[in-house]
């Protein structure tokens, strides 16, 4: 087993609570590391676990878990946990984890899950849509679809995401979240392989040649999976294609580094908008 065998990785730093008196990771924690990596695997497939598997009509239950030890992780080690789906059965999925310190393989974990009814735990055939998604991901293919259009085209899905993120999660009043710019804006919605919307944003015009990006929202259970950046890049490309010379946006302060990495620069002093700290950011095209 080698690092290049995996597409999905999760980075974990060994903590004090995970080691024994010799500062070596206690054996049971390797299963926990694999479980954390499995959760991140679904995020990298853009599948919100709760709503995603609800739409599939079942959940994944562990049938078998086993480990093979090749070396010892110690306090402070930075581990990369690779996860891949290696076999699809009728009702089961087999995953393999490789836990690496640099290029050194420390532990191999085998996990077998059974797809089953959430209430009765009776096994069910793995849905074909999930099979196709896993096959595509492991083959290195894209597992999401980006759609751009009007409010009439995408408003229902964009609104659902924005209400979940801004209204229910952040407490923004609904009456200011859905506004007069929506009918004239260019909207982008990212859909996962189960046709669920997982990220959105919009593009409006502030003045001739000046675009404004806003209402950037990502389903909380798949954040950190590059989906917000895909939406942002699409909106920047749309602004450039229509001839805009610059883009501004009102970034929530906790997301400032995200926009800095995308080439935006802070302008002016921080302020509050809808009770949330913001800062204006700008990018020249």
Steps between C-alpha positions, in 0.01 A plus 500: 500500500632844400384859545430533127234230532269752669312803377344596833722603793428635847778655708505422873747610768551253784376650826598434863173320576569244224833366628606262777773545760767442235342779287397242238151515352266257678392238245125575506556856379602379154138397445394845613742658251348289222149599609592871485642442151180325388299805607732720298471259205126573476579872523740468207221332305282805590251274679344648816479177697161548665304639206703312240432156640143592584448566129650158427257331737750350744816538705840335529555261793841355588511124449873440537801698615857379518851642523849389405787675679820582310647768725419725794372857494618715790401822671517799264518296180309639203316215329337486159212253489414383151160343431380315190205282408648171380193279454128535440279208599125464466423658837852583619791733433857421595741782580871494564695757698873560495639704789827665400768705674657667201556213258516235774196275533421454871162330493251342262131497586228295333139618540195321362170688507153365429239728342182449700166649597560768764215382726515121471869459402386245243753484212403657168672503159748785464323758276637525147542878535737446793687227312548730202620783721756284680627355173537845345682642802746214527568533126602863552192649338310810613204420726317836496321710239510879487193676359472872422175679425225734607289502816226331302743222412675450832314703760334209673828320569697818578233618741495167684875521562499865596214462746680207665833685528411865553156490661495181708874469572607866529173667599473744208137619458335333203358828373850637430652173382272460195508845339432705188832405340413132467276534193774690307808313626699222338480201734726197528404177677724199549323161500645174630470161334163446667364822341500681836603869513803541726641847418381825344586863431384792284637777281347849467616835361583783738594744221614479137804271497469417871364159601396396849507140620281406792276247673779242498370200693618140542313221676666479842559123483717523185699816577870472443451292188591770241135553402488865602814568298344341192197728529719806560724423201194458278360837606838671444517345153148626420596852605811488284309361201246780508774763506504611864823667613478426870306295754403596853345289773400534863686217673410368842816539707533129573515438121757774427789256447290303253462809281864604549605165354275570201673831424276749682643787707339670803379857450425739787407416857291209634130561565186314598234383257190320630679482836798310351856642469588565133773658293483622139740325265596575141665333200610677182439296185 
